[in-house]
Amino acid sequence: MPTTTPTIPVPLAMAVLALLLGGGLALTPGGTARATTVAADAPRCHGLRATIVGTSGPDVLEGTRHRDVIVGLGGLDSIRGGGGDDVICGGPNPTDQGPDGPIVETLEGGPGDDLLLGGPGEDVLVGDDGNDVLRGGLSRDGLDGGDGRDRLLGEAGPDYLREGPGAGRVVGGTGDDQVEGGAGDDTLRGAGGDDVLVGDQGDDRLDGGPGRDVAEYQAIQSRYSSSSHREPIRVDLQRGVGGGRHFGRDRLLRVEDVYTGDGNDVLVGDRHANTFYTAEGTATVRGGGGRDRLSFDSARIDHSSGAAVHIDLSIGVARYQQDDIRFTSIEDVTGTTSNDVIRGDAARNHLVGGGGEDVVRGRGGRDLVEGRGGDDDLDGGAGVNVIVGGPGNDLCRRPSTGRRATECER
């Protein structure tokens, strides 16, 4: 079972935030083009003849207070629609690398109900005011709807999509996307790939679609962010519901995994294989009919305190950050980056230590015991077992007869 989180385009997320905070982006300098008379054979955008056209190089294009049709052409462009209901098409910008990651093209709608269409390169699309439609392109894109009731579509590539305070519809594409709602009652859909769905406030509908998808309930992004990570969360994948006091009551479909924060959470699985990522707080986790995993290995969990987990599947208790997590029907465990103690039960377990100097013990059953990083002490226990030490100076005990423990130094 995969235990890593979906790839999230962090530089694009930061680019969107920079635009919203008024900081802008560092773009290749270019001229500012305004509305001019264009030839009859002017480029088209969404079937409409362009009224403002860029060049093959980097441009800063700005619309008028009326409706504009803007085409960026080549180069890294910065395009803003201005007033009116604008239609903007990004061009085939190069995928250059800057000191902080990819340099991206930016399309901003401005006031009005705008249509923004990303190009084949890496784009940031911001709707601003109005009921906008934003569609990413063929690469990694960052989309932010802004105010209004917006529709966002990621298309190809691992995209970051976020709706503003309106009740929007946000759909990822074929990549591993992060799909976020806002303060309204949003509809979020993962489409293809392994996606992370974040409802934020409101009574949202989260549909993971194909792939292995995650519903995240860690902190409200738009408000209450200083304390919302400690709010109690209730998620029942069997019934298809989840939420909390400020998170609203969400409908969950085709969601396999759950992230939560530091509250007193109750998490319930379904008949599929589920992974539950939990941090501090007293949690109750009840797995379902599939092979379920309790994981403390996540980019969403703050490991800066160096806290380790002590977990015993046979008694159904994990100790983490001075809190107890009680669970049933959990078969597999992934530890932290610290020095964990992980013990299995009589069933078949997959036990993964993580990055620290871990003690991992199987019991009965066909166990797979992994150390990963660090100098680990690994014991398969009774039964037919496989032990994989991983990097470090690992001690491996009792692999099954006829099987060889791998990556073990002692």
Residue pairs with C-beta under 8 A, 6 or more apart in sequence:
1 273
1 275
1 291
1 293
1 332
1 350
2 194
2 212
3 275
3 293
3 295
3 297
3 334
3 352
4 297
5 196
5 214
5 298
5 299
5 300
6 158
6 176
6 177
6 178
6 193
6 194
6 195
6 196
6 214
7 158
7 176
8 158
8 160
8 176
8 178
8 196
8 299
9 140
9 141
9 142
9 158
9 159
9 160
9 178
10 101
11 100
11 101
11 102
11 104
12 102
12 104
12 122
12 124
12 140
12 141
12 142
12 159
12 160
13 142
13 160
13 178
14 100
15 25
15 104
15 106
15 124
15 142
16 124
16 126
16 142
16 143
16 144
16 160
16 162
18 24
18 25
19 25
19 106
19 108
19 124
19 126
19 144
20 126
20 144
25 78
25 104
25 106
25 124
26 98
26 103
27 58
27 60
27 76
27 77
27 78
27 103
27 106
28 58
28 75
28 76
28 103
29 58
30 55
30 57
30 58
30 59
30 60
30 75
30 77
30 78
31 55
31 59
31 60
32 59
32 60
32 61
32 62
33 52
33 53
33 54
33 59
33 60
33 61
33 62
34 52
34 62
34 64
35 51
35 52
35 63
35 64
35 68
36 52
38 49
38 50
38 51
38 52
38 53
40 49
42 49
42 50
42 53
42 71
43 50
43 53
43 71
43 73
43 89
44 50
44 69
44 71
45 69
45 70
45 71
45 87
45 88
45 89
45 117
46 69
46 87
46 89
46 115
46 117
48 69
48 87
49 69
50 69
50 70
50 71
50 89
51 68
51 69
51 70
52 61
52 63
52 68
52 69
52 70
52 71
53 70
53 71
53 73
54 61
54 70
54 71
54 72
54 73
54 74
54 75
54 77
54 79
54 91
55 73
55 74
55 75
56 73
56 74
56 75
57 74
57 75
58 75
58 76
58 77
59 72
59 73
59 75
59 77
59 78
59 79
60 77
60 78
60 79
61 70
61 72
61 77
61 78
61 79
61 80
62 79
62 80
62 82
63 70
63 80
63 81
63 82
63 83
63 84
63 86
63 110
64 82
64 83
64 84
65 82
65 83
65 84
66 83
66 84
67 84
67 85
67 86
67 87
67 112
68 81
68 82
68 84
68 86
68 87
68 88
69 86
69 87
69 88
70 79
70 81
70 86
70 87
70 88
70 89
71 89
71 91
72 79
72 88
72 89
72 90
72 91
72 93
72 105
72 107
72 119
73 91
74 91
74 92
74 93
75 91
75 93
75 94
76 93
76 94
76 96
76 103
76 104
76 105
77 90
77 91
77 93
77 105
77 106
78 105
78 106
79 88
79 90
79 105
79 106
79 107
79 108
80 108
80 109
80 110
81 88
81 108
81 109
81 110
81 112
81 114
82 110
82 111
83 110
83 111
83 112
84 111
84 112
85 112
85 113
85 114
85 115
85 130
86 109
86 110
86 112
86 114
86 115
87 114
87 115
87 117
88 107
88 109
88 114
88 115
88 116
88 117
89 117
89 119
90 105
90 107
90 116
90 117
90 118
90 119
90 121
90 123
90 137
91 105
91 119
91 121
92 119
92 120
92 121
93 104
93 105
93 119
93 121
93 122
93 123
94 121
95 102
95 121
95 122
95 139
96 102
96 103
97 103
102 122
102 140
103 122
104 121
104 122
104 123
104 124
104 142
105 118
105 119
105 121
105 122
105 123
105 124
106 123
106 124
106 125
106 126
107 116
107 118
107 123
107 124
107 125
107 126
108 125
108 126
108 128
109 116
109 126
109 127
109 128
109 129
109 130
109 132
109 146
110 128
110 129
111 128
111 129
111 130
112 129
112 130
113 130
113 131
113 132
113 148
114 127
114 128
114 130
114 132
114 133
115 132
115 133
116 125
116 127
116 132
116 133
116 134
116 135
117 135
117 137
118 125
118 134
118 135
118 136
118 137
118 141
118 155
119 137
119 138
120 137
120 138
120 139
121 137
121 139
122 139
122 140
122 141
122 157
123 136
123 137
123 139
123 141
123 142
124 141
124 142
124 143
124 144
125 134
125 135
125 136
125 141
125 142
125 143
125 144
126 143
126 144
126 146
127 134
127 144
127 145
127 146
127 147
127 148
127 150
127 164
128 146
128 147
129 146
129 147
129 148
130 146
130 147
130 148
131 148
131 149
131 150
131 166
132 145
132 146
132 148
132 150
132 151
133 150
133 151
133 152
133 153
134 143
134 144
134 145
134 150
134 151
134 152
134 153
135 152
135 153
135 155
136 143
136 153
136 154
136 155
136 156
136 157
136 159
136 161
136 173
137 155
137 156
137 157
138 155
138 156
138 157
139 156
139 157
140 157
140 158
140 159
140 175
141 154
141 155
141 157
141 159
141 160
142 159
142 160
142 161
143 152
143 154
143 159
143 160
143 161
143 162
144 161
144 162
144 163
144 164
145 151
145 152
145 162
145 163
145 164
145 166
145 168
145 170
145 182
146 164
147 164
147 165
147 166
148 164
148 166
148 168
149 166
149 167
149 168
149 184
150 163
150 164
150 166
150 168
150 169
150 170
151 168
151 169
151 170
151 171
152 161
152 162
152 163
152 168
152 169
152 170
152 171
153 171
153 173
154 161
154 171
154 172
154 173
154 175
154 177
154 179
154 191
155 173
155 174
156 173
156 174
156 175
157 173
157 174
157 175
158 175
158 176
158 177
158 193
159 172
159 173
159 175
159 177
159 178
160 177
160 178
160 180
161 170
161 171
161 172
161 177
161 178
161 179
161 180
162 170
162 180
162 181
162 182
162 221
163 170
163 180
163 181
163 182
163 184
163 186
164 182
164 183
165 182
165 183
165 184
165 222
166 182
166 184
167 184
167 185
167 186
167 202
168 181
168 182
168 184
168 186
168 187
169 186
169 187
169 189
170 179
170 180
170 181
170 186
170 187
170 188
170 189
171 179
171 188
171 189
171 191
172 179
172 189
172 190
172 191
172 192
172 193
172 195
172 209
173 191
173 192
173 193
174 191
174 192
174 193
175 192
175 193
176 193
176 194
176 195
176 211
177 190
177 191
177 193
177 195
177 196
178 195
178 196
178 198
179 188
179 189
179 190
179 195
179 196
179 197
179 198
180 188
180 197
180 198
180 200
180 221
181 188
181 198
181 199
181 200
181 201
181 202
181 204
182 200
182 201
182 202
182 221
182 222
183 200
183 201
183 202
183 222
183 223
184 201
184 202
185 202
185 203
185 204
185 248
186 199
186 200
186 202
186 204
186 205
187 204
187 205
187 207
188 197
188 198
188 199
188 204
188 205
188 206
188 207
189 207
189 208
189 209
190 197
190 207
190 208
190 209
190 210
190 211
190 213
190 254
191 209
191 210
192 209
192 210
192 211
193 210
193 211
194 211
194 212
194 213
194 214
195 208
195 209
195 211
195 213
195 214
196 213
196 214
196 216
196 259
197 206
197 208
197 213
197 214
197 215
197 216
197 255
198 216
198 221
199 206
199 215
199 217
199 242
199 243
199 247
199 248
199 250
200 220
200 221
200 222
200 247
201 220
201 222
201 223
201 246
201 247
201 248
202 248
203 243
203 248
203 249
203 250
203 251
204 248
204 250
204 251
205 250
205 251
205 253
206 215
206 242
206 250
206 251
206 252
206 253
206 255
207 253
207 254
207 255
208 214
208 215
208 253
208 254
208 255
208 256
209 254
210 254
212 256
212 257
213 254
213 255
213 256
213 257
214 255
214 256
214 257
214 258
214 259
214 277
215 235
215 242
215 250
215 252
215 255
215 257
215 258
215 259
216 258
216 259
216 300
217 233
217 235
217 242
217 243
217 244
217 247
217 258
217 259
217 260
217 261
217 265
218 229
218 259
218 260
218 261
218 279
218 300
219 225
219 228
219 229
219 261
220 228
220 246
220 247
223 246
224 246
228 246
228 247
228 261
229 261
229 262
229 263
229 279
230 261
230 262
230 263
230 281
231 244
231 245
231 246
231 247
231 261
231 263
232 244
232 245
232 263
232 264
232 265
232 266
233 242
233 243
233 244
233 247
233 260
233 261
233 263
233 265
233 266
233 267
234 241
234 242
234 243
234 244
234 265
234 266
235 241
235 242
235 243
235 252
235 258
235 260
235 265
235 266
235 267
235 268
236 242
236 268
237 252
237 255
237 256
237 258
237 268
237 269
237 270
237 272
237 274
237 288
238 268
238 269
238 270
238 271
238 288
239 268
240 251
240 252
240 253
241 249
241 250
241 251
241 252
242 249
242 250
242 252
242 258
243 249
243 250
244 263
256 272
256 273
256 274
256 275
257 274
257 275
257 276
257 277
258 267
258 274
258 275
258 276
258 277
259 277
259 298
259 300
260 267
260 276
260 277
260 278
260 279
260 281
260 283
261 279
261 280
261 281
262 279
262 280
262 281
263 281
264 281
264 282
264 283
265 278
265 281
265 283
265 284
266 283
266 284
267 276
267 278
267 283
267 284
267 285
267 286
268 285
268 286
268 288
269 276
269 285
269 286
269 287
269 288
269 289
269 290
269 292
269 329
270 288
270 289
270 290
271 288
271 289
271 290
272 288
272 289
272 290
273 290
273 291
273 292
273 293
274 287
274 288
274 290
274 292
274 293
275 292
275 293
275 294
275 295
276 285
276 287
276 292
276 293
276 294
276 295
277 295
277 296
277 298
277 300
277 301
278 285
278 294
278 296
278 325
279 300
279 301
279 302
279 320
279 321
280 320
280 321
280 323
281 323
282 323
282 324
282 325
283 323
283 325
283 326
284 325
284 326
284 327
285 294
285 325
285 326
285 327
285 328
285 330
286 327
286 328
286 329
287 327
287 328
287 329
287 330
287 331
288 329
291 331
291 332
291 350
292 329
292 330
292 331
292 332
293 330
293 331
293 332
293 333
293 334
293 350
294 311
294 318
294 325
294 327
294 330
294 332
294 333
294 334
295 333
295 334
296 309
296 320
296 334
296 335
296 336
296 340
296 354
297 334
297 335
297 336
297 337
297 352
297 354
301 336
303 336
303 337
303 338
305 321
306 338
307 320
307 321
307 336
307 338
308 320
308 335
308 336
308 338
308 339
308 340
308 341
308 356
309 318
309 319
309 320
309 335
309 336
309 338
309 340
309 341
309 342
310 318
310 319
310 320
310 340
310 341
311 317
311 318
311 319
311 333
311 335
311 340
311 341
311 342
311 343
312 318
312 343
313 330
313 331
313 333
313 343
313 344
313 345
313 347
313 349
314 343
314 344
314 345
314 346
314 363
316 326
316 327
316 328
316 330
317 324
317 325
317 326
317 327
318 324
318 325
318 326
318 327
319 325
320 336
331 347
331 348
331 349
331 350
332 349
332 350
332 351
332 352
333 342
333 344
333 349
333 350
333 351
333 352
334 352
334 354
335 342
335 352
335 353
335 354
335 356
335 358
335 360
336 354
336 355
336 356
337 354
337 355
337 356
337 373
338 354
338 355
338 356
339 356
339 357
339 358
339 359
339 374
340 353
340 354
340 356
340 358
340 359
340 360
341 358
341 359
342 351
342 352
342 353
342 358
342 359
342 360
342 361
343 360
343 361
343 363
344 351
344 361
344 362
344 363
344 365
344 367
344 381
345 363
345 364
345 365
346 363
346 364
346 365
347 364
347 365
348 365
348 366
348 367
349 362
349 363
349 365
349 367
349 368
350 367
350 368
350 370
351 360
351 361
351 362
351 367
351 368
351 369
351 370
352 360
352 370
352 372
353 360
353 370
353 371
353 372
353 374
353 376
353 378
354 372
354 373
354 374
355 372
355 373
355 374
356 373
356 374
357 374
357 375
357 376
357 377
357 392
358 371
358 372
358 374
358 376
358 377
358 378
359 376
359 377
360 369
360 370
360 371
360 376
360 377
360 378
360 379
361 369
361 379
361 381
362 369
362 379
362 380
362 381
362 382
362 383
362 385
363 381
363 382
363 383
364 381
364 382
364 383
365 383
366 383
366 384
366 385
367 380
367 381
367 383
367 385
367 386
368 385
368 386
368 388
369 378
369 379
369 380
369 385
369 386
369 387
369 388
370 378
370 387
370 388
370 389
370 390
371 378
371 388
371 389
371 390
371 392
371 394
371 407
372 390
372 391
373 390
373 391
373 392
374 391
374 392
375 392
375 393
375 394
375 395
376 389
376 390
376 392
376 394
376 395
377 394
377 395
377 397
378 387
378 389
378 394
378 395
378 396
378 397
378 405
378 408
379 396
379 397
379 398
380 386
380 387
380 397
380 398
380 399
380 400
381 398
382 398
383 400
384 400
384 403
385 398
385 399
385 400
385 403
386 399
386 400
386 403
386 405
387 396
387 397
387 399
387 405
387 406
387 408
388 405
388 406
388 407
389 396
389 405
389 406
389 407
389 408
389 409
390 407
391 407
392 409
393 409
393 410
394 407
394 408
394 409
394 410
395 408
395 409
395 410
396 405
396 408
396 410
399 405
